[in-house]
Amino acid sequence: MGKVQTVKMVVTGPFAAGKTQFIQTISEIEVVSTERKISSESERIKERTTVAMDFGRITVDEDLVLYLFGTPGQKRFDFMWEILSEGMLGFIVLIDSVRPETFREARNILDTFRAYAPTPYVVAANKQDMEDAWSVEDLRIALRIEDGVKVLPCVATDRESVKRVLLELLYSILERMDAEEAESE
Amino acid sequence: MALKGNLRDFSITQLLNLINLARKTGTLTVERSSERADLCFREGKLVYASLGNQHNRLDQILLKAGRLTTEQTRLIQAQVNATDDKELGLWLINAGYVTQKDILQSVRQHMLEIVYQLFTWTDGKFRFEPNQLPPPERITVPIGLENVIIEGTRRMKEWEQLQDELPDLDMALRFTDRPGTSLRNISLSIEEWRVISFINPRNTIRQIAQATNMSEFQIRKIVYGMLQAGLVELVRPEGREVAPPSRGGERREAPLPPPAQRPPAVKRSVVMRLIDRIKQL
């Protein structure tokens, strides 16, 4: 049996930001998830939520596989975050562009993941197809995202949009590699 | 005079039965290769247990039980300089981190896990020191031995079956190419998800157990369930010669390297291949 290299990316963000949908849209396998009915009234924005994590897969070729791990959005499952961040190549912070009440939490999640691992990341502003969506420029200011970090428009149900976010993250990873290489010379 | 012997001749089940019936007070110490377990009893009831190679501090026990997060544990260790578990427990209750019930349940569970693990030891020297009790700073929880013996014996049978099904913990795991459609509504425990996050052809099952702080029994049970569900399959670990399967749960003398917490430095060419593939989707 040949050696298969696996790489891992994490999709994180607040509750109901669209993380499960994001992975479902691009994964070649049916996403394995642990979605459960919402029990708390305050979190009854959608019918089901991820209680542990999702994972999807993209096979590159016979010896390289990319896994996408989605984190649980509800705060009481945040103990899973550190576990999921182990060994990730990069991460995506997904924001619900129409729910400003979640922006503060998104910022906290971003800071937490940055502390776990110094890997490249991008911010994806989901639900940009909705009328009340905040623009990426406004979101950058609202979430105090540094200039060097990409804030990308996203519609998690649209495959092309999800592809663009993943590609931008990979380009950021390449840029980091180039910078590190230049530093070492 | 202390009771001394070897588990080969007098099993843990027999020892616990003796302690229970004679309502003994004292400490039973069992040692095999580099491992050591101490069980303390008061009038025939288990009151304290520790395993030499496990973290037995109260905050670590609460972390393992899911009552504290890693971040909280870090903060507590920075704020509280207590080596006394009772003092630490009081501080945690007053600070609102946990309740007394949380502490007692977690300590009880921790003790039971250790004693159940001992049921899988078929070899090892033991001695019983009468009237020797745990240090006063430790939290003790009295547990009757009758149910422990019944449950331990049941697990011992299950352990033997699991060893037959999954004899070699030095194999690695990988996700199957196409999980069955029934996995759509899969329901996994937190412990199972913890294992999943470490699945990689480079990590052996034994390394995953070490990284997730699980006993051989726990990891075997979880991996066996995943194998049966068709979620994962066994593979030889990458870059390592695999020894022939060993029976009987024997441990290696030399310590294994730590589990791969991070992937090796990914090459630029790998990222380029990922980019090309995603563009094609």
Contacts between the chains, C-beta under 8 A, distances in Angstrom:
chain1	res1	chain2	res2	distance
A	1	B	235	6.1
A	1	B	236	7.2
A	3	B	201	7.0
A	3	B	238	5.1
A	3	B	239	7.8
A	4	B	174	6.6
A	4	B	201	5.8
A	5	B	270	6.8
A	6	B	174	7.8
A	6	B	200	5.7
A	6	B	201	7.2
A	6	B	263	7.5
A	7	B	263	6.3
A	7	B	266	6.1
A	7	B	270	6.8
A	7	B	274	7.0
A	8	B	263	7.2
A	26	B	278	8.0
A	26	B	281	6.8
A	29	B	178	6.5
A	29	B	179	6.5
A	30	B	179	7.4
A	30	B	181	6.6
A	30	B	183	7.1
A	30	B	184	5.5
A	32	B	179	6.5
A	32	B	183	5.3
A	32	B	184	7.7
A	32	B	186	5.9
A	32	B	231	7.6
A	33	B	186	7.9
A	34	B	186	7.0
A	34	B	187	6.4
A	34	B	188	6.0
A	34	B	193	7.4
A	52	B	188	6.6
A	52	B	190	6.3
A	52	B	193	4.4
A	53	B	193	6.0
A	53	B	197	7.6
A	55	B	196	7.4
A	57	B	175	7.1
A	58	B	274	8.0
A	58	B	277	6.5
A	58	B	278	7.0
A	58	B	281	7.3
A	59	B	277	7.9
A	60	B	273	5.2
A	60	B	274	6.0
A	60	B	276	7.9
A	60	B	277	4.3
A	61	B	273	7.1
A	61	B	277	7.7
A	64	B	270	6.5
A	64	B	273	5.8
A	64	B	274	7.5
A	66	B	274	5.8
A	66	B	277	7.7
A	67	B	175	7.9
A	69	B	197	7.2
A	78	B	69	6.9
A	79	B	66	6.8
A	79	B	69	4.4
A	79	B	70	6.8
A	80	B	190	7.3
A	80	B	193	6.9
A	82	B	70	5.3
A	82	B	71	7.8
A	83	B	193	7.7
A	83	B	194	5.8
A	83	B	197	5.1
A	84	B	197	5.7
A	86	B	197	6.5
A	86	B	198	7.5
A	86	B	261	5.6
A	86	B	262	6.9
A	87	B	200	7.9
A	87	B	260	7.2
A	87	B	261	6.3
A	87	B	262	4.4
A	87	B	263	4.9
A	89	B	263	7.1
A	89	B	266	6.0
A	89	B	271	8.0
A	117	B	262	7.9
A	159	B	281	7.0
A	163	B	278	5.5
A	163	B	279	7.4
A	163	B	281	5.8
A	166	B	278	5.2
A	167	B	275	6.1
A	167	B	278	5.6
A	167	B	279	6.9
A	170	B	271	5.6
A	170	B	274	5.6
A	170	B	275	4.9
A	170	B	278	7.2
A	171	B	275	7.5
A	173	B	266	8.0
A	173	B	271	5.4
A	174	B	268	6.8
A	174	B	271	5.5
A	174	B	272	7.7
A	174	B	275	7.9
A	177	B	268	5.5
A	177	B	271	7.1
